[in-house]
Amino acid sequence: MHNPNSVEEHKQQAGASVQCMVITVSDTRTVHTDKSGPLMISLLEEAGHHITGYTIVRDDDQLIRDLITESAKKDNIDVVLLTGGTGISSRDTTYEAVSSLLDKELPGFGEIFRYLSFAEDIGTAAILSRAIGGTLKNTAIFSMPGSTGAVRLAMSRILLPELSHIKHELYKHQE
């Protein structure tokens, strides 16, 4: 029988702080014009998480994969969060880069993101989103669209409530 408190117990065991790498994928944004990366950082810090790095990378499949792979090797990064490059234009390569690296996909992230986007924000245009999440070794990877609305939705409604739990699940058999 399912214990209704088991999810809450897992979350309590997980610990509060998660170490996060934030990556904005864009051919045009700079540290002065990027709004989504700094919004993500602000939301993470308000929730008590630690930012171990922030960068902007061109929308180039190989550059994105190299950055994710490099980040996943670091002991001080539990989660890599990407914003941008998830659309369907020829320049949008974040989905391909992320999906090619995942050991385990977490399809629920993209599914819930699109559902919430459809219901609360953008209607049927939600089908154009290729938000994706999963794991690469002991690092969680989540990629979301580049708009501030998408970042706020993904972070506040999906990721912030679960980041500590995700970290716990990634490390629980290594203790």
Long-range contacts (C-beta under 8 A, 24 or more apart in sequence): 7-165, 10-165, 10-168, 10-169, 11-164, 11-165, 11-168, 13-168, 14-164, 14-165, 14-166, 14-167, 14-168, 14-169, 15-164, 15-167, 15-168, 16-48, 16-164, 17-48, 17-49, 17-50, 17-164, 18-44, 18-49, 18-50, 18-78, 18-79, 18-163, 18-164, 18-166, 18-167, 19-49, 19-50, 19-52, 19-76, 19-77, 19-78, 19-79, 20-44, 20-49, 20-50, 20-51, 20-52, 20-77, 20-78, 20-79, 20-80, 20-81, 20-163, 21-51, 21-52, 21-53, 21-54, 21-71, 21-74, 21-77, 21-79, 21-80, 21-81, 22-51, 22-53, 22-54, 22-55, 22-81, 22-83, 23-54, 23-55, 23-56, 23-57, 23-64, 23-67, 23-68, 23-71, 23-80, 23-81, 23-82, 23-83, 24-54, 24-55, 24-56, 24-57, 24-82, 24-83, 24-84, 24-146, 25-56, 25-57, 25-58, 25-59, 25-64, 25-82, 25-83, 25-84, 25-85, 25-94, 25-146, 26-56, 26-57, 26-58, 26-59, 26-84, 26-85, 26-146, 27-58, 27-59, 27-91, 29-56, 29-84, 29-146, 30-56, 31-56, 35-148, 36-83, 36-84, 36-146, 36-147, 36-148, 36-150, 36-151, 37-83, 39-148, 39-151, 39-152, 40-81, 40-83, 40-151, 40-155, 43-151, 43-152, 43-155, 43-156, 43-160, 44-81, 44-155, 44-160, 47-160, 47-163, 49-163, 52-76, 52-77, 53-77, 59-84, 59-85, 59-91, 59-92, 59-93, 59-94, 60-93, 61-93, 61-96, 61-97, 62-97, 64-93, 64-94, 64-97, 64-98, 65-97, 65-100, 65-101, 68-97, 68-98, 68-101, 68-136, 68-141, 69-101, 69-136, 71-139, 72-101, 72-136, 72-137, 72-138, 72-139, 72-141, 77-139, 78-138, 78-139, 78-140, 78-167, 78-170, 79-139, 79-140, 79-141, 79-142, 79-163, 79-166, 79-167, 80-139, 80-140, 80-141, 80-142, 81-142, 81-143, 81-144, 81-159, 82-141, 82-142, 82-143, 82-144, 83-143, 83-144, 83-145, 83-146, 83-150, 83-151, 84-145, 84-146, 85-143, 85-146, 86-129, 86-130, 86-131, 86-132, 86-143, 86-144, 86-145, 86-146, 87-128, 87-129, 87-130, 87-145, 88-128, 88-130, 92-130, 94-130, 94-143, 95-130, 95-132, 95-143, 98-132, 98-134, 98-141, 98-143, 99-132, 99-134, 101-136, 101-141, 102-132, 102-134, 102-135, 102-136, 102-141, 103-134, 103-135, 103-136, 103-137, 104-134, 104-135, 105-132, 105-133, 105-134, 106-133, 106-134, 106-135, 106-140, 108-133, 109-133, 109-134, 109-142, 109-158, 109-159, 112-157, 112-158, 113-144, 113-150, 113-153, 113-154, 113-158, 116-153, 116-157, 116-158, 117-150, 117-153, 120-153, 121-149, 121-153, 135-170, 138-170, 138-171, 138-174, 139-170, 140-166, 140-167, 140-170
